[in-house]
Amino acid sequence: MSAYTDEEVNEMFSNVLKRIESGESVKFILDNYSDTPSRDTFYKWLKERDGFADNYARACEVREEQIFDDILTIADENNADVSVSEDGAIKIDGNAIQRSKLKIDARKWVLSKMNPKKYGDKLDVTTNGDSVNMSEEERQKRINELLLKAKSNA
């Protein structure tokens, strides 16, 4: 028997999803808000309740977009980077610039782990024009050609 009614479960789960969509992590939400279940209960709901895993996945996608938007906001914000002293001299605050860079890099890294296909680094693998979709016969023929070439160069 559940400690919560279906209505309570739906409300708590909805609150967690809203916070995820705003950019917060599940760990932070479950550890810091009193209107949330325990971690074990939350993950049990994801596993056992119809539609919860799909709704959670959608909330995580929204969070990714929120983090992406945060990167642009941080990059475009420059009010702390430069100041003008009383005598009119322009001062560049290197610490503020480095802090912004760190914030951006951390968010980029997190996004690359959350959704590597969309935000991860792309590898440019080339084959010098050779097809990578070879039949087993073609592959064996190519291996033999390379082995003969290696022997003749030795």
C-alpha distance (Angstrom), angle and dihedral (degrees) to the residues before:
residue distance angle dihedral
M1 . . .
S2 3.81 . .
A3 3.78 121.2 .
Y4 3.82 87.9 -139.0
T5 3.77 133.5 57.1
D6 3.80 117.7 -120.2
E7 3.81 88.5 -106.7
E8 3.83 91.5 53.7
V9 3.79 91.6 46.5
N10 3.81 92.1 50.8
E11 3.81 92.4 47.3
M12 3.81 94.2 47.6
F13 3.78 92.1 45.7
S14 3.79 91.2 48.5
N15 3.81 90.7 51.0
V16 3.79 91.0 51.4
L17 3.82 91.1 49.6
K18 3.81 92.2 50.7
R19 3.79 90.0 52.9
I20 3.80 92.0 47.2
E21 3.81 88.8 51.8
S22 3.80 89.6 52.8
G23 3.81 89.2 58.4
E24 3.80 104.4 -95.1
S25 3.80 122.3 134.1
V26 3.79 121.4 -116.3
K27 3.81 90.6 -120.5
F28 3.80 92.0 53.5
I29 3.80 92.5 46.7
L30 3.80 96.0 48.2
D31 3.81 92.9 43.9
N32 3.80 97.8 46.2
Y33 3.79 110.2 35.3
S34 3.79 124.2 71.6
D35 3.82 94.2 -152.7
T36 3.81 93.5 67.1
P37 3.79 133.4 86.8
S38 3.79 125.5 -116.6
R39 3.78 117.2 -82.2
D40 3.80 91.5 -107.1
T41 3.80 91.1 52.6
F42 3.79 93.3 46.0
Y43 3.80 93.4 52.0
K44 3.81 90.7 43.8
W45 3.81 88.8 55.5
L46 3.81 90.1 50.1
K47 3.77 90.2 53.4
E48 3.80 100.3 40.5
R49 3.81 109.1 29.9
D50 3.79 120.1 82.1
G51 3.78 114.1 -112.4
F52 3.80 95.9 4.4
A53 3.82 95.0 105.6
D54 3.81 91.5 49.2
N55 3.81 92.1 48.2
Y56 3.80 90.1 47.8
A57 3.83 90.9 50.7
R58 3.81 90.4 51.5
A59 3.81 91.0 49.0
C60 3.81 89.4 51.8
E61 3.81 89.9 52.0
V62 3.81 89.8 52.2
R63 3.82 88.9 49.2
E64 3.81 89.5 53.8
E65 3.80 89.9 55.0
Q66 3.81 89.6 47.3
I67 3.80 90.9 52.8
F68 3.81 90.1 47.0
D69 3.81 89.7 52.0
D70 3.83 89.2 48.6
I71 3.81 89.3 56.6
L72 3.80 91.1 55.0
T73 3.81 91.8 46.3
I74 3.80 92.4 50.9
A75 3.80 91.8 46.3
D76 3.80 92.7 49.6
E77 3.81 95.3 45.2
N78 3.77 110.9 96.4
N79 3.79 105.7 155.0
A80 3.82 93.0 105.9
D81 3.81 95.9 41.6
V82 3.79 98.5 70.8
S83 3.79 133.0 27.8
V84 3.78 135.4 177.0
S85 3.79 117.9 -131.6
E86 3.82 123.8 -140.1
D87 3.79 90.8 -95.2
G88 3.82 90.9 53.8
A89 3.80 97.6 -104.4
I90 3.79 115.7 144.4
K91 3.79 113.9 -127.5
I92 3.79 122.6 -164.6
D93 3.79 114.7 -149.6
G94 3.80 104.6 -143.5
N95 3.82 91.7 -176.7
A96 3.81 91.8 58.4
I97 3.79 90.7 48.4
Q98 3.82 92.2 49.2
R99 3.81 91.1 47.0
S100 3.81 90.3 52.9
K101 3.80 90.1 48.4
L102 3.81 90.4 51.1
K103 3.81 91.4 49.6
I104 3.79 91.4 50.3
D105 3.81 94.1 45.4
A106 3.82 92.0 48.8
R107 3.80 91.5 51.0
K108 3.80 92.2 46.0
W109 3.80 90.0 51.9
V110 3.81 92.4 48.5
L111 3.81 91.3 49.4
S112 3.80 91.1 49.4
K113 3.81 89.2 55.8
M114 3.81 95.6 42.1
N115 3.79 94.0 50.4
P116 3.80 112.3 6.5
K117 3.81 94.3 173.0
K118 3.78 91.9 58.2
Y119 3.82 103.4 29.9
G120 3.81 105.4 17.5
D121 3.77 125.9 105.0
K122 3.78 112.5 -85.9
L123 3.77 117.8 -130.6
D124 3.77 115.8 -140.8
V125 3.78 103.9 -147.5
T126 3.78 115.1 179.2
T127 3.76 130.0 -169.6
N128 3.81 100.1 -165.0
G129 3.78 88.9 -107.1
D130 3.81 95.3 -53.1
S131 3.77 116.1 134.7
V132 3.79 114.6 -108.4
N133 3.81 90.1 -159.1
M134 3.79 99.4 76.3
S135 3.75 128.0 155.9
E136 3.79 117.0 -121.7
E137 3.81 89.0 -103.1
E138 3.82 92.6 51.8
R139 3.79 91.3 46.1
Q140 3.81 92.4 51.8
K141 3.81 90.9 47.3
R142 3.82 90.5 51.7
I143 3.82 91.6 48.0
N144 3.81 90.4 51.9
E145 3.82 91.0 48.9
L146 3.80 91.2 51.7
L147 3.80 92.3 46.7
L148 3.84 90.9 51.6
K149 3.79 90.2 48.2
A150 3.81 91.4 49.6
K151 3.82 91.5 49.7
S152 3.80 92.6 49.6
N153 3.80 91.1 50.3
A154 3.80 92.9 49.6
